[in-house]
Amino acid sequence: MIDIQNLSIQYSGKYLFEDVNLRINENDRIALVGPNGSGKTTLLRLLTDIEHPEDGSINKKKNLSVGFLPQEFISNSNRNLFDEVKSSLKSYTELEDHELRINEKLQLLDDNDPEKLKLLDTIGKIHHKKEHIEFYSIDAKIAKVLEGLGFKEEEFSNSMKQFSGGWQMRIELAKILLNDHDLILLDEPTNHLDIPSLEWLINYLKQSNNALLIVSHDRRFLNLVTDKTFEIFNKGINYFKGNYESFIKYKEERDLQLRAQLKNQLKRRKEIERFIERFRYKNTKAKQVQSRIKLLDKEEIIEIDEDDSSIDFKFPEPGRSGVIPVELNNLSKSYGSKSVLENIQLRIERGDKVAFVGRNGEGKTTLAKIIAKRLEPTSGKINYGQNVEIAYYSQEVTEELNLENDVYDSVAQVAEDLTPVQIRSLLGSFLFTSDDVFKKVKILSGGEKSRVALAKILFTKSNLLILDEPTNHLDFNSKQILQRALINFSGTIIMISHDIDFIAPIANKTIEFKNKKIHEYPGDINYYLSKISEEQEPDSNEESDSQQKLKRKNLKRQEAELRNKKFNATKKLKERITELESEIERLESEKLNLETELGSPDVFSNPNLAKEKNKNYDEIKSMLNSTYDEWTNISHELEEIEKSFDQSIS
């Protein structure tokens, strides 16, 4: 289908690709992987003739149809959504236009005109072709794809200009899917999708017959959709028969071998360099010295991708919040006459790591902003526990960056406990390497600003993190570093993310937003997906449908009973923990006051008063230790009870 021969391209004297030979066949489903800046997007642009190689050729099958979804796209169309998508279907619109022109001609001809018979014959062929391409069901197909990608039927008549950049990307994706191209090229297609739309896209692509070449940092998406891997490596492109997960195992083994080879190569080069230095000025050895110099010049150093996954980032230890950091009571939010959330009841406990999921526009970001104190609710109450310190990340956080600071200074201001070397290492994990750390914030791209904002938040000592799509601008290694840090974070987390692979090992609770309400799933994202899958399974007959409904009803009843039992079993323990935390706070305050008094001249110069204060201090210290012990024991008991209930529910 596509045959690439001896392809080379360079920028600023540096080769991205050199003498690449590659073939893409019909029905290939390929993941295109490689470090940021290695040339993934460039290859896609070469295949679509947006860019052209410096040397070599890209030979395509005659009449090959290629669809390309770039990372960024904005339409200037004045059409409404439905008409915009339909107008992109050239094979349908051309047939329709052709038939319209023939009908106009027919109206001008007499019944006996020989030309009329020819035109009627053409009309018959057009109708036959329409039936072949299922012309008359195209409106239903368009509606199905648009709804799968998250659009509501009432939005089909909305002007294109009413949709944001993320929704515009979905519209462009809909056009590509409906045009039934021979080859579909997708550059980070999941960035603007929520979980329901992502699941729909995965199923759609798995059932399609198109060849696929996909760039994505969503590991699960690649594993489910692709079965071959192209790796950009050392100015070439390696072919691997297997999905991304299989490729990673192969790559780890290969890199081990390369490191061993590199070690031997460097050892041998040092020996040659020592020989050169030793005999450089001896005439009798001049020939041997020159031959070794030429050998070093000709030899290519083995290249290995830098592996950032070894960086072990840990959050600064946050202060301990109350048992219930956030509680919402009958909370509602409207924008004018449009209601987004209605009578929300939610209780988030200390240490919870909660995933907010649901279609875009259902209120996930709105509720996150309300909890983060960036928005006021229209009605209802929000209560915060003791000592709650909030850090909030969203794309809008970039607006709070100081544009005159450079990247390093922006982070160093909040990372006071780290050395310059540690700060630079961690900035590297957020894709800022070498002199990139000294770039001014004002010249950074939107994605780069987002990474700076995220890095700043991760260095704060907050005990409640609220993260809205934190992985959109991160590569695989950066996501792994962030993921490990969030898993080990001792505070509370609220996350909005469509990246299932990322949130699966982090979140212990999932909250779905739908129809202005929320529904809590007491388990991780995989538990949520399994429940959704069960609810959406088609039933073969009415009897099985009723059985399924009864089964779901019983399951919900059992879950409700377990939650009620959990509440009753833990209620007194939680109340006691709250009492103990208040007591600890009081005793800590008294202890601090006594320490101040014991250090004052009025006390230590008066032996009797000093003795009395020391006695009080020992009593307070003993009471504090005893209270801490009780708090620890009850907290452990509470955790064990909650763990047993969570396992029963899941």
N, C-alpha and C positions, 0 to 999 in steps of 0.2 A: 504493500500500500504506500509506504514511504521508505525510500532508500537514501540514507545519508552517507556520502562518500568523501573522505579526506577533508572534513569540515574544520576550518580554523577561523577564529575571530579574536581580536584583541582590543583592549581599551587602554589608552595612555601607555602603550608599549608593553603591556602585560597581557599574556594570553589567558583567556578564559577557557577556550577549547583549542586543541592543536591536533590535527589529523584524526578527527573523530570519524569512526565508521559505525553505522548503526542502522537497524531496520525495525520498522513498526508494521506489524501484520494486522489483518482483519481480526476483529474481536479481541485483540490484545487489551488487557486491563493492567495498566502500568502505573506504579508509584514512582515519581521522580524525586529523588532525595539528594541532599548534599548540604554543606554548611551555608549559612547566610552569606550572600555575595559570591557564591561559587558559579552562578550562571543559570539557575533553574528558570527564572522568568525570561532570561535572554533566549534560552532554547525554545520556549513556547512562542516567543515573538518571531524567531527565525522560521519556525514551522508554519506560521501564519503570514509570512512575507512582510511583517511590519519592520523587521530588520533583515539584513542580508549578510551572508558570510563573506569574510575577506578572501578565503580560498575554499575550494571544494564545492560540492553541489548537494542540493536537496531535491531528489527526484520523486515526484508524486504520481500516483495512478491518475489516469485521465478522468476529468470531471469529479475529482475527489472533493467531497464536501467536508469542511472543517469548521467546527464551532469553538470559539475561544471566549472564556470568561476571565477577564483580567482581575487584578486585586481591587482596582478602583474604577468606577464607571458612573457617570452622571448623564442622564438623557435631557435633551432640550426639547423634546417632543411636546406638542400641544394637544395630543390625542388623550382620550381617557384610557384607563388601564387595559380594559378588554380589547379595545380597537388597536392599541399599540402592539399587544402581543399577536393579535390576529394578522396585522399588517406585515409582520416579520415572516409569515409563512408563505414564501414566494411561490411554491408549487401550487398552493391553493388560490392565492390572489391572482396569479397569472392565468389560471384556468377560468376564474370568475370573470376577469377582464376580457379574455378572449371570447367567451360566450356572449358577453354583453355587446362587444363590437359586432359579432356575427348577427345577433338579433337586430341590431340597428340597421345593418345592411339588408336583412331579410324584409324588413318593413318597407323598404324602398323598391323591392323587386315584384314583378308580376308573377302570378302562379305558374305561368307557362315558360318563364325564363329559365334556360338550362343552368344558369349560375345558381339559381335557388336550390336545385337538387344537390349540387355540390356542397353548398353551405349547410343544408339539412343533414347531409352525410357527416360533415365535420362536427355539427352539433351532437350527433349520435355518438361519435368517437369521444367527444368531450364528456358526455354523460357516462360513457363506459369507464373513462379514466377517473371520473369523480367517484364512481362506485368502488373502483379498485383502490383508491387512496382513502376511502371512507370519508369523503368530503362532507357528507351531510351530518356526520357525528363530531366534526371538528370543534364546534362550540362547546359540546359536552367535555371533550378532551381538554380544551383550554381551561374550562372551569375546574376540572379535576386537578390539573397541575397547579393552578393558582391557589386553590384551597389547600392542596398538599404543602405548598410553600408558605402557608400562613395567612393568605388574603381571605377576607370575608366577602361574601357575595355582594353585600351592599357597597363594597369598595370598588367593584368592577367598573363603575361609571365615574369614579374619581379621576380628576386630571392628573397626568403624570407629575406635574409640578407640585402636587400635594404630598408626594412621597419623599422621605429622607433618603440619604445616600445608601443606607443599609437595605432599605426596601427596593430601591432602584436596582441594586445588585440582584435581588431575588427576581425582579421582573426580567432582567437580562438572562438570568439562569433559566427561567421559564421558557423564554424564546429559544434558547439553545436546545433544551430538552425536547420541545415540540417540533423542532425542525428536522429531527431524525438524521443528524449528520453521520457521515461515515466514521469520523474521528472527533471526539470531544476533548478539548484541552481546558482544564480547570485549575486556576491559580488561587489557592486558599479559598475554596468555595464555602467552607463551614464558618468563616469568620462572622458572618451576619445572620446565621441561622440559630433559632432556638432548638431545644431538644426535640419537640414534636416534628418540626420541619426537617431536622437533621435525620431523624429516624425514617421519615417518609422518603427523603432523598436516597438514603442507603438502600431501601427496598426497591425504589424505582430503578436505580442504576444496576442493582443485582439482576433485575429482570430484563434489562434492555440488551440489545444486540450491538450497541455502538462500541467501537474501540475507544478506550479511555487512556488519557495521560494526565495524571493528577499530581499537583504540588499541594501538600497539606502538612501541617504540624499536628494534626489530629490522628494519633496512632490507631485508635479504634476504627475510625472511618476508613483509613487505608487498609487495615487488615481485613475488613469486611467486604470491601469493594474491589480491591486489586489482587492479582495473583502473580505479578511479575514486578521487578524493581530495577530501575535505572539509577545508578549511583554516579554523581559527578565527583570525580576523584582525580587529583593530580593532572588537571587539564584534559582529562579524558572522560568517557562515560562507560562504566562497567555494567554488564547485563547480569542479572541474577534471577533465576527461575524460582519464584517463591514470593509470598507477601512480605510486608515490612517486618513482622515479628521474626520470620525465618531469616530475613536478610541481616537483622541485628545480630543474631547468633553467629552467622557466618562472618560478619564484620569484626566481631569481638575476637574470633579465632585468627582472622587475617591480621588484625592490628597487633596481636601478640607476636606473630611471626615477624611482622615488619619492625616492631620495636627491637626484637632480637637481632634482626639484620642490620638495623640502624646502629645498634650498639657495637656490633662487630665492624661495621663500616667506619664509624668514628674512631674506634681503637686503631684500625689499620691506617687511617689518615694521619693520626697523631704520630704513629711510628714513621711514616713517610716524611712528615713535617720535621720530625727530629733529625732524620737523615739529612734533609735539605739544609737545616740550620747548622748542622755539624760540619758538612763538607762544602758549604756554599762558596767558600773562598779558596778551595784547593783545586788547582788546575788539573790534577790527575783525576779528580772526580767530577769535573765540569759536565761531562756528557751524561753521567748517571743522574746528576742533580737536575739538569734540564729535562731529561725524560720523565723524572718523577713530578716535576712542576707541571708539565703538560698533562700527565696522568690525572693530577688533582683537578686541573682546570676542566678537563673533559668529563670527569665523573659527575653524575647527577646525584645529589644528596637524596636519600630516601625520604619521602614526605609522609607525614602522619597527621591526620586531623587532630587538632587540639581537643582534648576531652575535658570539658568543664564539669562533668558529673562528679568529679572527685572533690569539688569545692563543697565544704560542709557548712552551709549557712544556718545559723541559729538566731532566732529572735532574741532580743534582750529580754530577760526575765521580767514579765509584767507584774504589777501589784495585783493582789488578790481582790476580786470583786465580790459582791454579795452572791448568795446562792442563786437568786433570780436576777440576772443583769437587766433583763427587759421583759416587761409584761404589757400587753395591749388589751384594752377592754372596750368592746363595741366601737372600734375605730373605723371611721369612714373617710373617704377622700373623693372630692369631686373637683373637676376643672370646669367652672361655669355650670352649665346644665348637664355636662357629661360625668356620670358617676363611674369611678374606676374601682374603688374598694368599698364594701358595705359590711358594717358590723363585724369587723375582724376581731377574733379572740385568739391570742397567741401568748404562750409563755415559753421563754427560752431560758434554760438553766445553765449555770456556770459549767464551762467545759464542753457544752454542746457545739457541734460543728454542723451547721445547717445549710442544706442546699435549697435555694429558691429555684423552682423550675416551672415551666409553662410557656405558652406561646407569647411572643412579643406583643406588648400592648395590654397584657392582662394585669399589670400593676406591680410586677416584681421590683423594678427600679424605683417606682413611686414609694413603695413600702420601705425599701432600703434607705431612701433619702429621708423619710420620716423618722426612722429609727436613728439615723445619723444626724438628726437635727438640722437637715438642710431644707426640709419642707414641714409645714404645719398641717396637721390633719384637719379636715373640715369639721369633724365631730369625734367624740370618744376621748379616751385617755391613754396616755403612755407613761408608764412608771419605770424608773431606772433604779437598780439596786445600788447598794453602797459602793463607793470607790470605783464606779464604772468610768473607764477612760476609753473613748471611741476614736478609732482611726478609720477613715472612709476613703475608698479608692473608686473612682469612676473616670471616664474619659474627660469629664469636666474639671477634674482636679488639676489638669494641666494648666488651667487658667490661673491657678494660684501660684505657679512657679515664678520666681524672679527671672525675668528674661535676660538681665544683664549678668547673672551668675553663669559660670561654666558648669559642666556636668559634675565634676569632682566637688566643687565648693557647695553645690546644691545638696549633695548627700552628706558631705563632711560636717555640715552645720548640725545635722541631727544624729551623727554617728560619732559622738565625742569619745566613746570608749575604744574605738578601733584605731589601729595604726594606719598610716598612709598606704602601706603595702596591702593590708587587709581590705581597705576600702577599694583599692584598684582591682584586687582579685575579685571582689564581689561585684564591682561594676562590670568586670569582664563577663560575669555570669548573666548580666543583663545586656550583653552584646555591645558594651562600650570598651573597646580595646585600644592600646597604644595611645596616640594623640587624640583619639575621639573624646577622651575624658576632659579635654581642655576646650572643647567646642562650647561656644556660648549657647544658652538655651534658646535664644531668639532665632537661631539659624537651624534648629533641629526640625525634623519632620514631625507630623502629628504622632506617628508611632513611637519615635524616639522620645518625645516629650512624655508620652504615656509611661514609658519604661523608667524615666527619671522619677516621675511622680510615684510609681509603684515602689521603686527602690527606697525613696524617702519614707514612705509609710511603713515599710518593713523594718526600718531602723528605730521607729518610735516605740516607747514602752507602754503601748496601749494593751488593755486586756479584752477589748471587744473589737475585732476586725470585721469591717464590712467591705467586701470586695465584689465589684460589679465588672464581670468579664475581665479578670486580671491576665488571662493568657493570650489575648488576641494578637499581641505583637511579640510573643516569645517563641523561640525555637525549641526543639525537643529537649536539649540539655538544660536550657534555662527553666523550662517547665518542671523538669525533674528536680532541680535545686529548690525551686519555690515549693513544689509539692512536698518534698521531705521536710522543709522548714514548717509548713502548715500542719503536717501530721504530728510533728513534735511540739507544736505551739501549745502552751499550757493554758491559754485563755480560751475565749469563746469566739466563734467565727460564724458569720453569715456570708454565704457565697452565692453569686449569680454566675452561672457558667453553662455553656452548651457542650463543653469538653468533658464527655463522660469518663474517659480514661483518666483525666486529671482529678476529677472530684471523687471518683469511686473509692480510693483508699482514705480519703479525708473525711467526708461527711458521714455522720452517724444518724442523721435525720433528713428527711426530704419533705419539702412543703410545696405542693402544687397550687398554682394560681389559675383559677378558671371561673368565668362568669361572675367576677367581682367578689368571689369568695376564695377561701383557702382550704385545702384538705391536707392534713398531716399524715405522712407515712412513717411509722416508727422504725425506719431501717435505712440502709444506704441507697444509693442511686440504682443499683442493680435490683434491689428488692422492689423499688418503685417501678422500674421498667417491666419487671415480671408481672406485677399487679396490673399495670396498664395493658400489657399484652393479653393477659387473661380476660380483662374487661372488653377488649376489642376483638377477640376471637369470634369469627362467624360460626353460627351453629347450623347444623344440617337440617333440623326440623323443629317444630314448635315444642315438642316434648323436651328435646335437649336444651332448648332456649330457656324453658321454665326451670329445668334442673340447674342450669348455669346460674340463673338469677337467684334461685334458692340457695345455691352453694355460696354465691357472693354475699347474699344477705346474712347467712349463717356466719360466714367468715368475718364480716364487719361487726356482727353482734359479739362474736368471740373476742375480737380485737378490742371492742368497746369495754367488754367485761374485764379483760386483762388490764386495760388502761385504768379502769375504775379501781381494780384491786391494787394496782401499782400505786395509785394516788393515796388510797387508804393505808397501804403498808408503809408509805414513806412520809406521809403528812407530818406525824409527830416528830420524826427524825429531822425533817427539814426545819420545822419550827424551832426545835432545840438547837440546831446548827445556827440559825439566825440569832437566837438568844446568846449563844456562846460567842458569836462573832462580835456582837455588841459589847459583851463583857470583856472580850480580848481588847477591843478598841479602847474601852474605859481604863482597863488595867495598864495597857501600853502608855496611855496618856499620863496616868498617875506615876508610873515608873520613870517616864521621861522627866516629869516635874521634880521627882525626888532626886534624880541624878543631877539636875540643875542646882537644886538646893544644897546637895552634898558637896558640890564644887564651889559654893560661895563662901567667902571669909567668915560671914556671920555664923555659919554652921560649924565649919571645921575648926574654928577658934574657940567654940563652946563645946567641951567634951560631953556634957550631959545631953545637950541638944543633938550633937552628932551621933551619940549612941542611940537616942530615940529614933532619929531619922534612919539610921542604918537598920534598926530593928524593923521599922515600917517597910524599908526597901526590901529586906529579906522576905517579909511576909507577902508583899505584893509580887515579888519574883516567884515565890513558891506557888501562890494562887495562879499566877500567869502560866507557869509550867503545867500545873494541874489542869487548868482550863484548856490549854493547848492539847494535852494528852486526851482529854475527853472529846475535844473537837476532832482530833485525828481518828480516834476509835469509831465515833459516830459516822464520820465521813466515809470511813472504810466500809462500815456496815451498810450505809446508804448505797454506796457504789456497787456492793455485792448484790443487794436486793434489786437495784435497777438493772444490773447486768442480767440477772436471772429472768426478769420480766421481759427485757428486750430480746433475749434469745427465744423465749416462748412465743413472742409476737412474730419474730422473723422466721 
